[in-house]
């Protein structure tokens, strides 16, 4: 993909490429259009994604198919209780130098050294091993023996999690959840989609043709960063985040009752990043309030923790985020129009 001088033409090219990408994924994955859309937000915004859904919804298949269509290096780690941090990052081993005959340490890279890492069932491994991903997700590097090892560019972590089984699992701490740009809910397929899934079952999977390589994706990411955000829209995003913090001056009236912990500053940056990606995919060079409203759920649902009262009343984080957006729009008339 060549760089376009005209932003409008560049956005058209982006939309064409991403539609081609969706078509390739649709050869294997039936439905799940909203999930794929949210994964594209993460990719274009240089973020990570956590996919949560019951077994059998093609979460792993979706990620592996996406990696083939993107022509990126791909590794999968099956997280288990006995997995160690070095199983992810790699470790130093002692080797004999064939010339000097001296023993030297050599770093052997782990599976994290890839463009796209699938952390399958990430909540099945202890916090010590989960923490091995923290530096990599935020700093794009791994430190072993006091030496920094840069990860390939681009680098994405796409993790999956099963919301049903709690026995033998280790819930991700809030600090690690905050590293994921979007928390993607993977829902059951529609009746028509399930019929097609059953019909295709047992058939040979079609070949996936690469649509974008790493350089193409980086160019699209750079273009996405150039999408403009009006001050009123920034103000809307800021109000949504600040209203989520109970017992503060900017808290929403219902925050003290329904919210245990609100979103941090990374959430505001995530709102704008995901909104830019959504606008770019729609062929617009500006972010609208509708973009903020659309990305608020995936970006904030894992960053706004419902109180015990809210949980007892059946009010989850999605419902709270919807109330926050509505309250922020009322408080920001210029952005609500």
N, C-alpha and C positions, 0 to 999 in steps of 0.2 A: 504494500500500500504506500503510495507516494504522498508526501505532504501537499496539502491543498492551500493555496494562498487565500482563496475565497472561503470564509467560514461557513457560508450557507452550503456551498458545494461539498465542503468537507463533512458537514453534518449529513448531507444526503448519502455520501459514501459510507459513513458510519452506519446509518440506518439500513442500507443495502447489505453491508457485511453482516450486521447482526441478524437481519432477517434470514440471510443464507445460513447463518449459524443455527438459528432456531429450526430451520428446515432439516438440517443434517441431524440434529438431536431428535427431531420428531420421527425420523426413520426407525429409531429404537425405543424411545420413551413415548408412551401414549399419554396425552394430556399434560397435566402439571404445568400449564402455561404460566401461571402466576409464580410458581417456584422458579422456573427458568428465568423469568423476568427479574426476580429479585437476585438471583445469582449473577445476572449481567450487571446489575447495579454494583454489586461488590467488586466484580472484575474491573469495571470501568473506573471505579473510585479507589482502586488499589486497597481494597478491604478484604476481610475474611468473613466467612459465612458459617453459621451453625444451623444444620437442618434437623428438625425434630419431627418425628412421626413414627407410627407403629411399624413393625416389621412388614416387609412385602410391598412397600410403596415405591420401590425403585430408587431409593436415595443413593445407594452406592452405584447403581447402574447409571444414574443421571450424571454423577460426577465423573465417572470413567468415560462416558460418552462425550461429555463436554471437553475433557482433556484431549481426546482423539480429534475432535472437530477444531480444537485450537492448536493442534500440532505442538504441544508443550510436553516436556518431560513430566512423568506422573508416577507417584509412588503411593502405595496404600499401606497403612499401619493398622492392624487389628489390635485395638487396645484391650488388654487383659489384666487381671490383678497381679500377675507376675512380671509384667513388662517393666523394664528398668529405664531410667533416663538415657543411659548410653545406647540403649537399643534404638533410640530415636535420633540422638545427636551424633553418635559415633564415639570413638574413644581412641586413645593413644595406645599403641602396641609396641613392644620391643622387637626390633629386627636386627639381624647381623648385617653390617655394611659389607658388601662383597669385596670392596677395595681395601678398606682399613682393617677389616675383621673386628671392628668395634661394634658394640651394641648401641643402637640409637633408637630414640622414640620416633614413631611415625604415626601421623593422624590418619585414621581410617574413617572416611565419611559415613554417616548413617543415612537412613532413608529421607531425612529432612532436607537433604541437599537435592532439591528438585524444584521445578516450577510450580507444580500443583500437588499438594499433599492432602490425601484423604485420611483424616483421623477418624476411623470407623469405631463407633460406640465409645466415644471419648470419655464417657462417665464410668467406664468399667475399670479404669486404672486408678491407683492411689494418687493423692495430690502431689506427691514428690515427683512422679512421672508426668503428671499433667503440667506441672510447673516448668518442665523442660521446654515446653512450647512457648512460654511467656516471652522470653527474650527474642526468640525467633520471630514471633508474630509482630512484635513492636519494633525491634531494632533491625530486623532482617539480617541477623548474624547469630553465630553460636560461639561461645567462649569455652574453650577446653584447655586446661592447664595454663590459664592466664593468657592464651593466645586467641585473638578474634579470627573467626573464619566467616567470611561473607557468604551469604546465601545467593543463589542465582536470581537474576532479575528477568522477568517478573516472578514473584513468589506469593502463593496464596495457600491458606489453610482452609479447607472445606471439611468441617467436622459433622458427624452424624450422632444422634442421640435417640434412644428409645424412651418415651415418656411413661411407659406402662410399668416396666419392671423396676423396682426400687431395691430389691434384695441383692446384695453383692455389688452395688454401684456406689460411686463417690460423686455427689453433686459438684459441679464446677463452682469454685469460689467466685464471688462477684468480680474480683479483680481480673480474673481470666475471662469471664463472660463479657466484660467491658471491652476486651480486645476484638470481639467479633462485631463487625459493622452492622450485620443484620442477623436476626434470629428468625429463621424461615420455618413456618409451620407447613408441613407436608400433609395434605388432607387426602381422604379417600377419593377414588375416581368417580366420575359420574356413571350412570347406568350404561350409556353408550360406550364410554371409554372402557369400562370393565368388560363389556362384551367383546370389544376389539382386542383387549389384552388376552382374554381367554381364547379367542380365535387364533391369535398369533402364537400362542404357547406351543413350544416344541418346534417351531419353524426356525430355520437358519437366520441368524441376525444379519441384516444388510451391512455392507461395508460403509464406514463413515469416512468421508473425504475431508481432509484438513481445509479449513476456511481461512484461518488466521495463524500466523506464527508469532513468536515473541516480539519481534520488532513491530509488526502490525498492531499488536495489542498495546504496546507502549505508546505508539502514535495516537491511538484512539483515547488512551488515558490522558495524554497531554491535551488533546482537543477537549475532552470533558472538563478538564480543569479550567478551561477558558470560558466556559458557560457563565454568563453574568448573573449576579444575584442583586436585586434592588434592595436598598436599605429597608424598605417596609417589609420585605420578605425575610430578610435577616432578623428583623425585629420580631416577626411572628415566630420564627424558630427559637429565638432566644427566650421569648415569653413562655413557650411550651415547656422548655427545659427548666426555667427558673420557677414556674408555677408548680412543678412536680416535687419541690423540696419542702416538706412540712416544717412548720415552726420557723419559717423565714419570712421576711417582709414581703416577698413577692409570691408567696405560696397561694395556690388556689383555695377558695373557701372550704372545699371538701378534702384538701390534702391531709390535714391533721387526722381526719377520721379514716381515710381510705388508703393512705400511703405510709409505709414504714420507712422506706428510704427512697429518695428521689434520684434523678439522673445527674451525673457529673458533667464537667465541661466537655469531655470527649463526645458526649451525646450530641451537643449542639453542632460540633464540627461534623459529626456523622450524618446529622440531618441534612446539612448543606451538601455534603459530598454525595449522598445517595440521591438527593433532589436534582443535583446537576446531572447525574447519570441518567435519571429518568427523563429529564428534559432533553438531553442529547439523543436518547433513543427515540424520542418523539419528534426529532428534527427541529427542536427549538433551541435558540441560543440564549435563552433567558429562563430562569426558574420562576414558576408561578406559585401562588399559595396552594393550588391544587397538588403540586408536586410535594410540598411539605406535608400536606394532609395525607397523601398516598403513602409516603415512606415512613411516617411517624410510627405506625404499628411495628413493622419489622425492626426499625432502629431503636425503639424505646421499650419494647415489651420485656426485654431482659435486663433493662436498666432501671425500671420503675418497679419496686417491690411492694406488692399489696400488703396492707396491714392484716392482722388477725380478724378484725371486724369485717373487712372487705371479703376475705376468704370465706368467713362464715356466712356472709350474705350472697355468696356466689358471684362476686365481682372480681374478675381477673384483670390482669394488667392491660389487656387489649381494651376493655371497657373503660378503664381509668385513663388510658392514653386518648381515647376518643373524647372523653370529657375534658381533658387538658387542652386538646386542639380546639374544641368548641369555645372554651373559656378564653383561650389566647386570641381567637378570631374576634371575639366580642371586645377584647381589650386593645385590638390592633385594627381599627376600622379600615385603614388604608390597604392593609394586606388581605383583608377578608373579602374585598370587592373583586 
